[in-house]
Amino acid sequence: MKKKIMLLAVPLLLLPSIAHSQRLEAGTFVTYTFLEEIGSTDHGVGTSTLGLGGRAVWHMVPFVDLDGELAIHPNAGVQGYRVQGMVGAKVGMRAKVLGVLAKVRPGFLFFSKDPFGVGRPGAMLGHTDWAHSLDPTVDVGGVVEYYAPNNLIVRLDVGETIVRYHSRTVPGSQVQPPRQVGGVTTRNLQWSIGLAKRF
Protein backbone atom coordinates (compact mmCIF):
# COMPACT_ATOMS: atom_id res chain seq x y z
CA MET A 1 0.00 0.00 0.00
CA LYS A 2 2.81 2.39 0.85
CA LYS A 3 4.44 1.69 -2.50
CA LYS A 4 1.22 2.58 -4.32
CA ILE A 5 0.92 5.83 -2.37
CA MET A 6 4.54 6.68 -3.20
CA LEU A 7 3.98 5.95 -6.90
CA LEU A 8 0.99 8.28 -6.89
CA ALA A 9 2.80 10.98 -4.93
CA VAL A 10 5.89 11.20 -7.14
CA PRO A 11 4.06 12.67 -10.19
CA LEU A 12 2.33 15.17 -7.89
CA LEU A 13 5.66 16.25 -6.44
CA LEU A 14 7.04 16.75 -9.94
CA LEU A 15 4.14 18.91 -11.13
CA PRO A 16 5.40 22.22 -9.66
CA SER A 17 8.80 21.86 -11.32
CA ILE A 18 7.21 20.89 -14.63
CA ALA A 19 4.79 23.82 -14.43
CA HIS A 20 7.66 26.15 -13.59
CA SER A 21 9.51 25.04 -16.73
CA GLN A 22 6.48 25.81 -18.92
CA ARG A 23 7.40 29.38 -19.66
CA LEU A 24 6.83 31.59 -22.66
CA GLU A 25 9.44 33.35 -24.81
CA ALA A 26 8.66 36.10 -27.29
CA GLY A 27 11.07 37.96 -29.50
CA THR A 28 12.11 39.25 -32.88
CA PHE A 29 14.75 38.20 -35.41
CA VAL A 30 16.45 38.91 -38.73
CA THR A 31 16.69 36.05 -41.23
CA TYR A 32 18.49 35.41 -44.52
CA THR A 33 18.05 32.64 -47.07
CA PHE A 34 19.08 31.78 -50.60
CA LEU A 35 16.17 30.25 -52.50
CA GLU A 36 17.32 27.72 -55.08
CA GLU A 37 15.67 27.34 -58.51
CA ILE A 38 13.75 30.64 -58.51
CA GLY A 39 14.94 34.02 -59.70
CA SER A 40 18.46 34.56 -60.99
CA THR A 41 21.82 35.91 -59.87
CA ASP A 42 25.13 36.66 -61.58
CA HIS A 43 26.35 33.18 -60.66
CA GLY A 44 23.27 31.09 -61.45
CA VAL A 45 19.63 30.40 -60.74
CA GLY A 46 18.30 31.42 -57.34
CA THR A 47 17.58 34.47 -55.26
CA SER A 48 18.72 35.81 -51.90
CA THR A 49 16.24 37.35 -49.50
CA LEU A 50 16.39 39.12 -46.14
CA GLY A 51 13.45 39.24 -43.75
CA LEU A 52 12.21 40.40 -40.34
CA GLY A 53 10.01 38.35 -38.07
CA GLY A 54 8.55 37.55 -34.70
CA ARG A 55 8.85 34.36 -32.69
CA ALA A 56 7.05 32.68 -29.78
CA VAL A 57 8.31 29.64 -27.84
CA TRP A 58 6.44 27.57 -25.27
CA HIS A 59 8.55 25.35 -22.99
CA MET A 60 6.28 22.30 -22.93
CA VAL A 61 8.44 19.97 -20.81
CA PRO A 62 12.16 19.95 -19.99
CA PHE A 63 14.22 19.66 -23.19
CA VAL A 64 11.18 20.07 -25.52
CA ASP A 65 9.73 23.35 -26.83
CA LEU A 66 6.89 24.27 -29.14
CA ASP A 67 8.53 26.80 -31.44
CA GLY A 68 6.77 29.08 -33.93
CA GLU A 69 7.69 32.08 -36.03
CA LEU A 70 6.43 34.33 -38.81
CA ALA A 71 8.70 36.38 -41.08
CA ILE A 72 8.07 38.91 -43.83
CA HIS A 73 10.56 39.40 -46.66
CA PRO A 74 9.70 42.79 -48.22
CA ASN A 75 11.69 42.08 -51.40
CA ALA A 76 11.99 38.39 -52.17
CA GLY A 77 14.14 38.98 -55.25
CA VAL A 78 11.45 37.57 -57.54
CA GLN A 79 9.01 40.50 -57.44
CA GLY A 80 6.58 41.18 -54.63
CA TYR A 81 6.98 40.13 -51.02
CA ARG A 82 7.16 36.77 -49.26
CA VAL A 83 5.69 35.51 -45.95
CA GLN A 84 7.23 32.52 -44.18
CA GLY A 85 5.62 30.72 -41.26
CA MET A 86 6.74 27.66 -39.26
CA VAL A 87 5.59 25.81 -36.13
CA GLY A 88 7.24 22.72 -34.71
CA ALA A 89 9.48 21.14 -32.11
CA LYS A 90 12.80 22.33 -30.67
CA VAL A 91 14.66 19.72 -28.60
CA GLY A 92 17.98 19.89 -26.78
CA MET A 93 20.02 20.63 -23.68
CA ARG A 94 20.40 23.86 -21.72
CA ALA A 95 23.11 24.85 -19.27
CA LYS A 96 23.20 28.00 -17.15
CA VAL A 97 24.18 30.38 -19.95
CA LEU A 98 24.12 28.26 -23.13
CA GLY A 99 21.68 25.97 -24.90
CA VAL A 100 22.22 23.72 -27.93
CA LEU A 101 19.09 22.39 -29.63
CA ALA A 102 17.77 20.78 -32.82
CA LYS A 103 14.58 21.84 -34.59
CA VAL A 104 12.04 20.37 -37.03
CA ARG A 105 9.25 22.76 -38.02
CA PRO A 106 6.70 22.31 -40.82
CA GLY A 107 5.46 25.50 -42.40
CA PHE A 108 4.64 27.44 -45.54
CA LEU A 109 5.94 30.01 -48.01
CA PHE A 110 3.54 32.57 -49.42
CA PHE A 111 4.56 34.65 -52.46
CA SER A 112 2.54 37.74 -53.31
CA LYS A 113 3.67 37.13 -56.91
CA ASP A 114 4.27 33.59 -58.07
CA PRO A 115 8.04 32.94 -58.28
CA PHE A 116 7.65 31.03 -61.57
CA GLY A 117 5.71 33.84 -63.25
CA VAL A 118 2.24 32.30 -63.24
CA GLY A 119 -0.31 34.93 -64.20
CA ARG A 120 -3.46 35.65 -62.28
CA PRO A 121 -6.60 34.10 -63.83
CA GLY A 122 -7.91 36.49 -66.47
CA ALA A 123 -4.62 38.39 -66.78
CA MET A 124 -3.61 39.33 -70.33
CA LEU A 125 -0.58 37.68 -71.92
CA GLY A 126 2.63 39.64 -71.53
CA HIS A 127 1.43 41.46 -68.40
CA THR A 128 3.11 41.03 -64.99
CA ASP A 129 -0.21 40.61 -63.19
CA TRP A 130 0.98 37.50 -61.36
CA ALA A 131 -0.98 35.17 -59.16
CA HIS A 132 0.02 34.63 -55.55
CA SER A 133 1.23 31.18 -54.46
CA LEU A 134 1.48 29.08 -51.32
CA ASP A 135 3.91 26.15 -50.97
CA PRO A 136 4.66 23.78 -48.05
CA THR A 137 8.02 23.80 -46.26
CA VAL A 138 9.96 22.00 -43.54
CA ASP A 139 12.67 23.75 -41.53
CA VAL A 140 15.39 21.43 -40.19
CA GLY A 141 18.50 22.60 -38.35
CA GLY A 142 20.23 23.63 -35.17
CA VAL A 143 19.86 26.39 -32.60
CA VAL A 144 22.37 27.95 -30.20
CA GLU A 145 21.00 30.13 -27.39
CA TYR A 146 22.84 32.44 -25.01
CA TYR A 147 21.01 33.24 -21.77
CA ALA A 148 21.79 36.81 -20.75
CA PRO A 149 20.72 38.54 -17.52
CA ASN A 150 17.13 39.76 -17.08
CA ASN A 151 15.69 36.72 -18.89
CA LEU A 152 17.01 37.90 -22.26
CA ILE A 153 17.98 35.29 -24.84
CA VAL A 154 20.22 35.73 -27.89
CA ARG A 155 19.43 33.02 -30.44
CA LEU A 156 21.24 31.87 -33.59
CA ASP A 157 19.53 29.46 -36.01
CA VAL A 158 21.24 27.67 -38.91
CA GLY A 159 19.58 25.06 -41.07
CA GLU A 160 17.84 24.08 -44.27
CA THR A 161 14.40 25.14 -45.36
CA ILE A 162 13.03 22.42 -47.63
CA VAL A 163 10.44 23.81 -50.05
CA ARG A 164 8.10 21.76 -52.22
CA TYR A 165 7.00 23.99 -55.10
CA HIS A 166 3.79 22.51 -56.48
CA SER A 167 3.43 22.14 -60.23
CA ARG A 168 1.69 25.01 -62.00
CA THR A 169 0.83 25.95 -65.59
CA VAL A 170 2.07 29.06 -67.37
CA PRO A 171 -0.06 29.99 -70.40
CA GLY A 172 1.83 30.19 -73.68
CA SER A 173 1.50 32.64 -76.53
CA GLN A 174 -0.68 32.18 -79.60
CA VAL A 175 2.03 30.01 -81.16
CA GLN A 176 3.26 28.25 -78.01
CA PRO A 177 1.32 25.80 -75.83
CA PRO A 178 1.06 26.19 -72.03
CA ARG A 179 4.06 24.85 -70.11
CA GLN A 180 4.41 23.23 -66.72
CA VAL A 181 6.69 24.88 -64.17
CA GLY A 182 7.49 24.15 -60.55
CA GLY A 183 7.01 20.58 -59.35
CA VAL A 184 10.42 20.65 -57.63
CA THR A 185 11.75 20.28 -54.09
CA THR A 186 14.64 22.52 -53.04
CA ARG A 187 16.92 22.59 -50.01
CA ASN A 188 17.72 26.18 -49.06
CA LEU A 189 20.31 27.34 -46.54
CA GLN A 190 18.74 29.71 -44.01
CA TRP A 191 20.04 31.42 -40.89
CA SER A 192 18.62 33.89 -38.42
CA ILE A 193 19.72 35.82 -35.37
CA GLY A 194 17.31 37.22 -32.83
CA LEU A 195 16.63 38.52 -29.35
CA ALA A 196 13.88 37.25 -27.06
CA LYS A 197 12.65 37.64 -23.51
CA ARG A 198 11.42 34.84 -21.28
CA PHE A 199 8.29 35.47 -19.21
Residue pairs with C-beta under 8 A, 6 or more apart in sequence:
18 61
18 62
21 59
21 61
21 62
22 58
22 59
22 60
22 61
23 59
23 198
23 199
24 56
24 57
24 58
24 59
24 198
24 199
25 55
25 56
25 57
25 58
25 59
25 153
25 196
25 197
25 198
25 199
26 54
26 55
26 56
26 57
26 196
26 197
26 199
27 54
27 55
27 153
27 155
27 194
27 195
27 196
27 197
28 52
28 53
28 54
28 55
28 194
28 195
28 196
29 52
29 53
29 54
29 55
29 69
29 71
29 155
29 157
29 192
29 193
29 194
29 195
30 50
30 51
30 52
30 192
30 193
30 194
31 50
31 51
31 52
31 53
31 71
31 84
31 157
31 190
31 191
31 192
32 48
32 49
32 50
32 51
32 190
32 191
32 192
33 48
33 49
33 51
33 161
33 188
33 189
33 190
33 191
34 46
34 47
34 48
34 49
34 188
34 189
35 46
35 47
35 48
35 49
35 76
35 77
35 78
35 115
35 163
35 186
35 188
36 45
36 46
36 186
36 187
36 188
37 45
37 46
37 165
37 184
37 186
38 45
38 46
38 47
38 78
38 115
38 116
38 165
39 45
39 46
39 47
39 76
39 77
39 78
39 115
40 46
40 47
41 47
41 48
47 76
47 77
47 78
47 115
48 77
49 73
49 75
49 76
49 77
49 82
50 73
51 71
51 72
51 73
51 74
51 82
51 84
52 71
52 72
53 69
53 70
53 71
53 72
53 84
53 192
53 194
54 69
54 70
54 71
55 67
55 68
55 69
55 194
55 196
56 68
56 69
57 65
57 66
57 67
57 68
57 90
57 196
58 65
58 66
59 65
60 66
63 91
63 92
63 93
63 94
64 89
64 90
64 91
65 89
65 90
65 91
65 101
66 87
66 88
66 89
66 90
67 86
67 87
67 88
67 89
67 90
67 103
67 105
68 85
68 86
68 87
68 88
68 105
69 85
69 86
70 83
70 84
70 85
71 83
71 84
71 85
71 192
72 81
72 82
72 83
72 84
73 81
73 82
73 83
73 84
74 81
75 81
76 82
76 111
76 115
78 111
78 113
78 115
79 113
79 128
79 130
80 111
80 112
80 113
80 130
80 132
81 112
82 109
82 110
82 111
82 112
83 109
83 110
84 107
84 108
84 109
84 110
84 137
84 161
85 107
85 108
85 110
86 105
86 106
86 107
86 108
86 137
86 139
87 105
87 106
87 107
88 103
88 104
88 105
88 106
88 107
88 139
89 103
89 104
89 105
90 101
90 102
90 103
90 105
90 143
91 101
91 102
91 103
92 99
92 100
92 101
92 102
92 143
93 99
93 100
93 101
94 101
94 145
94 147
96 147
97 146
97 147
98 144
98 145
98 146
98 147
99 143
99 144
99 145
99 147
100 142
100 143
100 144
100 145
101 142
101 143
101 144
101 145
102 141
102 142
102 143
103 139
103 140
103 141
103 142
103 143
103 157
103 159
104 138
104 139
104 140
105 138
105 139
105 140
106 136
106 137
106 138
106 139
107 136
107 137
107 138
107 139
108 134
108 135
108 136
108 137
109 134
109 135
109 136
109 137
109 163
110 132
110 133
110 134
111 132
111 133
111 134
111 135
112 132
113 128
113 130
113 131
113 132
114 130
114 131
114 132
114 133
114 168
115 133
115 165
116 133
116 165
116 168
116 170
116 181
116 182
117 130
117 170
117 181
118 130
118 131
118 133
118 168
118 169
118 170
118 181
119 125
119 127
119 129
119 130
119 131
119 170
119 171
120 129
120 130
120 131
121 131
123 129
123 130
123 131
125 171
125 173
133 166
133 168
135 163
135 164
135 165
135 166
136 163
136 164
137 161
137 162
137 163
137 164
138 161
138 162
139 159
139 160
139 161
139 162
139 190
140 159
140 160
140 162
141 157
141 158
141 159
141 160
141 190
142 157
142 158
142 159
143 155
143 156
143 157
144 155
144 156
145 153
145 154
145 155
145 156
146 153
146 154
146 155
147 153
148 154
150 197
151 197
151 198
151 199
152 195
152 196
152 197
152 198
153 195
153 196
153 197
153 198
154 193
154 194
154 195
155 192
155 193
155 194
155 195
155 196
156 191
156 192
156 193
157 190
157 191
157 192
157 193
157 194
158 190
158 191
159 189
159 190
159 191
160 187
160 188
160 189
160 190
161 187
161 188
161 190
162 185
162 186
162 187
162 188
163 185
163 186
163 188
164 184
164 185
165 182
165 183
165 184
165 185
165 186
166 182
166 183
167 180
167 181
167 182
167 183
168 180
168 181
168 182
169 178
169 179
169 180
169 181
170 178
170 179
170 180
170 181
171 178
172 178
172 179
